[in-house]
């Protein structure tokens, strides 16, 4: 699978827009990103040490919870993984070159559905100063 295929699929889902965050394409529902391009930073590459990082395009996709992330990684679909930077964050990484298209589409659909289930974003007013 490629980012072009990810884009075509994600954009076919209701209410999806695409924007750029952190200089990378991000698929959104409202103001919430559910999938984004996630190339490795220099720090990420250094953390791989002697291991070879997965080649090709890397997609990050939100998951429902840390338990859901652990369960998905336990199943170990081809191409799905995490890195130390994502510790404690409910998202997985997908090496698109290694992943099965049906697994990538399922992950995107689940992330999209989770964003829809959250409902409209809350309006944020001005921050209140903490009382001393």
N, C-alpha and C positions, 0 to 999 in steps of 0.2 A: 504494500500500500504506500501511497505518497501523500504529501501535504495537499496536492491537487485533489486527490480522491477524498481526503478528510474534509477539505473545504466544500466540495460538492455535496457530500453527505450531510455535514453539519448544517449547511445553509438550506437544506431541504426540510429541516425540522422547524416547527412553528416558532415564531418569535425570535429567531436567531439573527444576530447581526455580527459583523466582524470588525474589529478595531485593532489598533496597535498599542500594546502595553509593554513597557520595558524593551522597546524596539523589536518586538516579536508579535506576530499575528495571534490574536486572541478571539475565540468565539464566545459570544455573550448571549445571555437572556436578560433583558433589562440592563442593569448595571453590574451584573454578576458574571464573571468569566467561568466557564465550565471546561474549557480545553484551550491549550495554547502551545505554540512552538516552544521547545525548551532545549536549545543547544547547550552543550556542556561549557561551563566557564573554565578558565585556567585553574581555579581552585578545585573544581570538580575533577578535572583531568588529573591533577596532582593526587587527589584522594584515591584514585584508582590504583596508584602505585605501579606494581608490576603487572597488574591485570590490564587487559586490553578493553577499553570501553566499547560498547556496542557501536557499530558503524552506522552511518546514514542519519536520516532524519529522526528526531526524537520528539514525541508528543507527550505533553503532560495532560492528565485528565483527572478531574476531581472525582472522589468517591464519597459515598454517604457518610462514612465515619472511619475512625482508625481501625475499628473491628472489621469493617468491610474491606479495608485495605489489606489487613493481615490475612483475611480469608482469601481474597483474590490472589495475593502473592503466594499463599500456601498451595493453591490450585496450580499455580505456575504456568499460565498460558504462555506460549512462546512469545518472546519479546517484551513481556511485562516485567518491570523491576522497579527498584527504588535506589536512592543514593542518600548518603548522610544528610545532605542539605534538606531533604524532605522528611526527616525524622520528626514525628509529632505533627505532621501535616497530612490531612486526608486527601491525598492525591497519589497517583502512580505515574510512572514514566513508561512509555511504550516505544521500543525501537521498531519503527514502522517496517523496515526491511525484513525483520525476523517474524513479525506478528502476522497472525491470520486475519484477513480482512473482516471476517464475521466477528471476531473477538474485539477488534478495534471499534467496529460499528456498535456492538453491544455496550462497550464502555462509554462511548459518546452518548448513546441513547439514555443510559442510566444517569449519567452526569446531567444531561439536559433535563430529564424528568425531575431530578432532585432540585434543580434550580427553579423549575416551574412550580413545584410543590411548596417552595418557600413563599410564593406569592409575591406581590409587588414589593419593591424595596421600601424600607422605612425612610421617611423624610428626615434628614438630619438638620437640626437647628443649631444655633450657636452653642458652643461648649460653655458649660457653667464652670465657674471657678470653684475649686475645692474649698470647703470651709476649714478654718483652722481652729 
